[in-house]
Amino acid sequence: MVEPVAELIKPLSLQTLEILDQKISQLVLPPKTALTISKQDIRYTLKASTIEGVFATVFESATTGLLLSNFLLQLGASSVEIGILCAIPMLVNFLQPLGAYIADRTTSRHWYNLGIFGASRLLWLVLVVAIFWGSAHPDRQQLLQWTLATVLAASVLAAFATSNWFSWMAAVVPHRLRGRYFGFRNSATSLVTLLAVPLMGLFVSAWGDNPILGYGVVLFLAVLAGIISLAYQFLMVDVNPQLYGKDPETDRVKDKQEKIATDFVPSVLKDSNFLIFILYFSVWTFAVNLSGPFFNIYLLKDLSLDVSLVTIYSSLSSGANLLLLMFWGKLADRWGNRPLLIAVGLVVAVTPLLWLGTGNYPFAVWVWLPLLHLLGGTTLGAIALCTNNIQMEIAPIKQPSTYFAIAAAVSGVAGALGTTGGGFLAELPGMSLGALFALSAAVRLVGLLPLILVREPRSVSLRSIVPSFVFSQLQRLTVND
């Protein structure tokens, strides 16, 4: 199973991995730290992390997004119920600070990650059993309740490990390579999404009168892929949170009582730069999720499009994401993440307005809706990449998981409020999904304002980027002439 995946990402990876290898060879590692990672270990870790992400994407494709939304519609779920189910994974993020507290007191990022995510993914087998049982004893309302319980339990467990994963990546990926590497890794996962989601959608549609059972088969295979992804983490260098970021000569004699007495949360609250970022992140996440989960509902329910066609749209989005992520990664390394978040964020903010006026007529189905998904894949990929990277840049070296956890907790609650509020608004008399999309666009524009005040190390201002970019383009045209 490894070989097909390797062949799948081979065209994407050869040149990029050569460049990453050259960059790793040029790295100057700190001479005196308690955690020492060799350049060879960094190479192995980045490659293993990429393949791990490929298999994890197969799992996530079946347990989130379009396929899960279509499954819920098959069960007869309303917009409110879909909004609540989409809100659960974000709402439970308020547990991430507790998860970070526990993870920072372990001695292995790897084993903590393996235990929590392993249990979280295996829980989906409960829903698989419920689906196969339900095919013989049909009770869609009961199956909807099983789905709710599975999503809730799996999301609660995953929330305890998410910040640990980000801390692990922040430790093993050199900050000078983060934009390029995560752009490459996200491109590989987007390539898998490009292929996996349509195949899964066609597989579900092929079951004809019983698409619920088809989703059960897809979900079972996705869980297997999720377990394989965890196996690849054994090839990644482990990190001991008790040692990372410490000088052995100065920290060796630190008293344990002093460490426990150190209250890290007040130091977070005193970090005005981080608090401004949290304000941006929470309002932006609320605005995006106010409409985000309902674009597919609009296509499947309001426009009555077949799930196989909607998966093709999703693949176009993934394809655009795949083609431009490396480009965004290079720009992030060159200019910083904040200017890209502002510039691309403006495009993302007005995108919901472009959905107004679409319908089930040929031009919209075959031209306008595909173009909207191409635009969404291009821009949202840049937002996701730069949002993760900027958190790694502004978080301190010591105990970064606390920063990641607090950001995830606040934004998770905001996102949950967005999806839940969007679901309730969509059900109000006289309220349409088009009006919801327009409201989301307005709140997105407001959410971008705090980002102007965020300070990012090594970030270039937009004022200096625009003239230099225009000058470089004019210079290139002059040379070509």
N, C-alpha and C positions, 0 to 999 in steps of 0.2 A: 504494500500500500504506500510505502514511502517513495518508491521509484516514480509512480505516476505523478505524485505531488511535486517531486523534484523536477520532473520533466515539464510540469505545468508552469512552474515559476522560473524555469531556466532562461527563456528569452529575456525575462524581466531582470534577472539577477546577475548575469555574468559581468556585464560592464559595471554595474553598480557595486557589486561585491569587490571587484578589483579596485575601484575608487576608494571604497571603505577600507580595504586592506592597506592601501597606500596611506590613507589618513591615520589609521591606527599605528602604522609603522612610524609616523612622524610625531606621535603623541609623546609628550614628556610627562611621565607619571610622577606623582609626588614621592620624594625620596624617603619620607618618614611618616608612615601612617600605620595604624594597627591593622587596617584592611589593605592588603596588597593584592592587586589583580594583574596578572601578567597580560601582555598584549595578545599572546596566544589564547589565553582564557577568554579575553574579550571577543576575539574572532569567533571562537566556538559558541560563545554565549549568544552573540548576535544572530548567527546562522540558526541555532536551535530555537531561539525566540521567534524567528520569522516562521519557521515550519510549525511551531506550536501555535502561532497566531492563525495560520491557515486552517488547521483542524478546529480550533476554537471558533472560527468564523462559520464553519459548517454547522456547529452546534447552535450558535447564536442565530443563524438564519432561520432555523426551524422553531426556536423558542421565543423569538421576538418579531416585531415588525409585521410584514404583509401576511405571511403564512399563519401566524397566530391570530391576526385580525380576521382573516378569512375563516379560520376554524371557529372563532367566536360567533361570526355571522351565521355560519352553518348551524350553530347551536341555538340561534334565535336571540342573541344578545342585543340589547339596545345600545344607543350611543353613550348613555350614562354608564352602563355596565362595562363597555369597552374602555371608556375614559378611566374608570376606577381601576380596571385591570392593568391598564398602561401606567397608572400612577403608582401602583404598588412597588415596582422595582426602584422608583425614585424616592418614594416616601420613606422606605426603610433605610435610606442612606443616612438618616439621622443616627443610626447605630454605628456609622463608620468611626466617629471619634472613640467609641468604646473599643471597636476592633483595632484601631491604631494603638490605643493604650495597651491592649493585650499583646499585639504583635511586637511592639517595641520592647517588651519584656521577655520575649523568647530569644533563643540563640540561633534561629535558622529561619530566614525568609522563605526558603524552599519548602520545608516540611510544614510550616504553618499554612502556606498557600495551598499545598497539596491536600492537606486534611480538610480544609474548609471548602475549597472549590470542588474537591472530589465528592464530598457529601452532597453539596448543592446540586451537582449535575446528576448524580445517581437518583436524586429525589424525583426527577422527571420520569423515571421508570414507573413510578406509581401511577402517573397519568397515562402512560402507555398501557398498563394493565387495565385501568379504568376504561380506556377507549375500546380495547378488545372485548372486555366484558360487556360494555354498553352496546357493542354491535350485535350481540346476541340477546341482550335485554335492554332495548332502547328506552332511555329516559334522559332527554336532552337537558332538562333542568338540573338533574342530579349530576350529569357530566360537567355542566357549567360550574357547579359548586366544587367539584373535584379539581377543575382547572384553576379556580380561584385559590383553593387551598394549596395546590402545588406551586403556583406562581408566588404566593405569599411565603411559603416555607423556604423555597429555593432562593428567593430574593433576600430574605433575612440572613440566611447563611452567607450568601455571596457578599453582602454588605460588610461582614466582618473581615473580609480578605482583600477588598478592592484597594484600599489605601496601602496595604502591605505590598501589593503587586506594583503600584506606582513607585513606592520607596525602593523596591528591588531594582526596578528599571532605572531609577534615578542614580542608583549606586553603580550600576554596571555599564551604563551607556555614557561615555564621556560627553560633557555638555557641548563641546565643539562639534560633535557629530549628531546631536539629537535631531535637528531638523532633517538632515539628509537620511539618517537611519530610519526614523519613524515614518518619513515620507516613503521610503522603500518598503518598509514592513506593511504600512497601510495600503500601499499599491498591491502587494502580494495578496493581502486579504480581500481587497476589492476585486481582484481578478477571480478569486474563488467565489465571491458573492455573485459576480457577473455570470458565472456558469452554474453555480449551485441553486440559486433561487429559481431561475426558470425551469431547471430540471425537476426541482421539488414541486413547483407549481403544476407542471405537466403531469407529474406522477400522481398528484392529488386529483387533478381533473380526470385522469384516465380511469379512476375508480367509478366514474359515472354517478349512479344513484347513491353511492355510499362514500362520499369524499371524506367523511369523518374517519373511516377506517384507513383510507389512504394516508391521512395525516398521521395516524398512529404508527404506520410503518415508517414514514419519514422521520418521525420523532425518535423512534428506536434507533435508527441508523445515525441520527444526529448525536444521540447520547454516546454511542460508541466512538464517534469522532471526538467528542468532548473528552473522553477518557484517554484517547490516544494523545491529544494535545497535552494533557497533564504528564504523560510519560516522557514527552520531549523535554520537560523541565529538568529531568535528571541530567541532561547534557549541559545545563547552564550552571555557571559558577554560583555557589551559594554565598549569602551575605549574613553575617552575624550582627544584628542591630546593636549588640552591646559593645562592639568594637568599631563599627563604621564611623569615620569622621573624627577619631580620637588619636591623639599623639600618645604613644605608649609611655614615654618618659614623664609626661606631665599628668596624665590621667590614671596611671597605674595605681597611685596611692590615694585616689579619691575615695572618700568614705561613702559607703552605701547609703547611710542615713541622709547625707547631704543630697545624694541623687534623688532619693524618694521625696525629700522636702522641697525640691525644686518644682515650683508650680509653673508649668509650661503654658497653660491657658492664658494667664494674665499677659505674658509676653506676646502671645498672638494678638490679644486685644489691644496692645500698645502699638502694634505694627499698622500704622495708618495706611501704608501702601497696600498691604494685604486686605485690609477692611474695605478699601475702595474697590479692589478687584472683586471681593465677595459681593459687594453691592451690584456691580456690573453683571457678574456671573449669575446671580440669583434672578435679577429682573430679566436678563436675556433668556435664561432657561425657562422662566415662566412664560415669556412671550412666544418662544419657539414651540413649546408644548401646548400652548393654547390652541394651536391649529395643527401641529405636526402629525399626531395620530389619526387625524380625520381626513387627510388627503386620500389615503387608501379607502377609507369608508365612503368618501364622496365618489370615488371611481367604482367601487364594487356595489354600493347600495343605490346612490342617487343616479348614477349613469348606467347602472346595470351592466358593467363590462365584465367579461369573463376573467377569472383569476389568472389564466394563462397569459392573457394580454397584459394584465397589470404587472405580472412578473417580468414581462419583457421591458416594460417601462422601468422597473426597478433595476434591470440589468443595464439599461442605458445609463442610468444614474451611476451605477457601479463602474461602468466602463469609463465615463468621464472622470470619475474619481481616480481611477487607476492611471489614466493618461497624464493627469496633472499633479498628482501628489508629490512626485519627485521634484517637479518644478516649484511647488509651494515650499517643500522642504529646503531647497537651495536658497530661495528667497528669505525664508525664516532664518537660516544660518547667516545670511549676508546682511539683512536689514533688521532682524528681530521679529518677534511674534506680534507685538502690540500694533505696529502700523498695518500689518496684514489683517489683523482682527478688525481694525477700524474700516479699512478700505473695502475688504470683502464683506464685512458685516453690513455695510450700507446696501450692497446688492441683495444680500439675504433678507434684509429687512423689507424691501419692496417686492420681493418675489411672490408672497401670497396675493398681492394685488393682481398679478399676472394670471392667476387662476380664475379671476372673475370673468364671466362670459363664456367659459368653456362649457361644453356639453357633449352629447352623444350624436355628433354629426361628423362627417368625414374629415373635414379640415382639422377639427380639434383632436379627433382620435388618432389621426395618422401624421399630423404635423405639429400642432401647437402643444399637445400634451407630451410627446416625445422631447420637444425642445425644452419644455419646462423641467423635465426630469434630467436632461443633460445639464442644464444650468444649475439645478439643485445639487447634482453630484459633484460638479466642479467647485461650487462655493462652500457647501457644507463640509466637504472633505478638508478644505483649508481651515475652516473654523475649528473642527475637531482636532486637527493636528496642532494648530497654534495654541488652542486652549490648554491642551495637556502639557505642551512644552513650556508655556509661560508660567504654569504652576511650578514646574521644576526649577525655573530660573529664579522666581521670587521667594521660594521656600528656602529656609536655612539648611545647611548641610546636616546639622545634628537634628534628629527627630523630624525629618520632613513629612513623615506619615501623618503627624498631627495636623499639619497644614492641609495636606491632601484630604484628610478625613473631614475637617471642618468645612472645607470648600464643597466637598461632595454632599455633606449633610445639609448645608444651607440650600445649595442648588437643587438637591433632591427633593426637599420639601417644596421649594418653589416650583419645580417641574411637576410634582404631584398635584399641587394646587392648580397648575395650568391645565393639565389633562382633565382633571375632575371638573374644574370650572368650565372648560370647553365642552365637556359632555353635557353638563346641565344647561348651558346656554344653547346648545344645539337642539335641545328638546323643548325650549320655550316656544309658546305660540307666536307665530309670525317671525321667528328667528330662523335664518337659513345658514348653511355652512359657508356660503359666500360672505355673509355679514361677519361671521366668525373669523374668516381669513383676513378681512379688512381690519378688524380690531387687533388681530395679532400683528399685522404690519405696523400699526401705529405704536403699539407697546414695544416692539423691537427697536424702533427708531429712538424711543426714549431710553431704552436699556443701554444703548451705545454711549450715552453721554458720560457716565462715570469712567469709562475706559480711557477717555482723553487724559485723565489725571493719574492714571497708573504709571509707575516708573518701572521699567524693565532694564536690567543690566545689559549692556551691549546693544541696546535698541537704538535705531536711527529714527529721527523725527520725520513725519510725512512731508514737512516743508523742504527738507533736504533730499528726500527720495524723489519727489516729482521732477525737480529740475535735472537731477543727475540721470534719471531714467530717460527723460526727453532728450537730453544731450547725447546719451549713449546711442539712442535710436537714430538721431540725426547723423551722428558720426558714422554709424554703420551704413546708412544709406549713401553717405558721401563716398565712403570707401568702395561700395558696390558700384557706384556710378563711375 
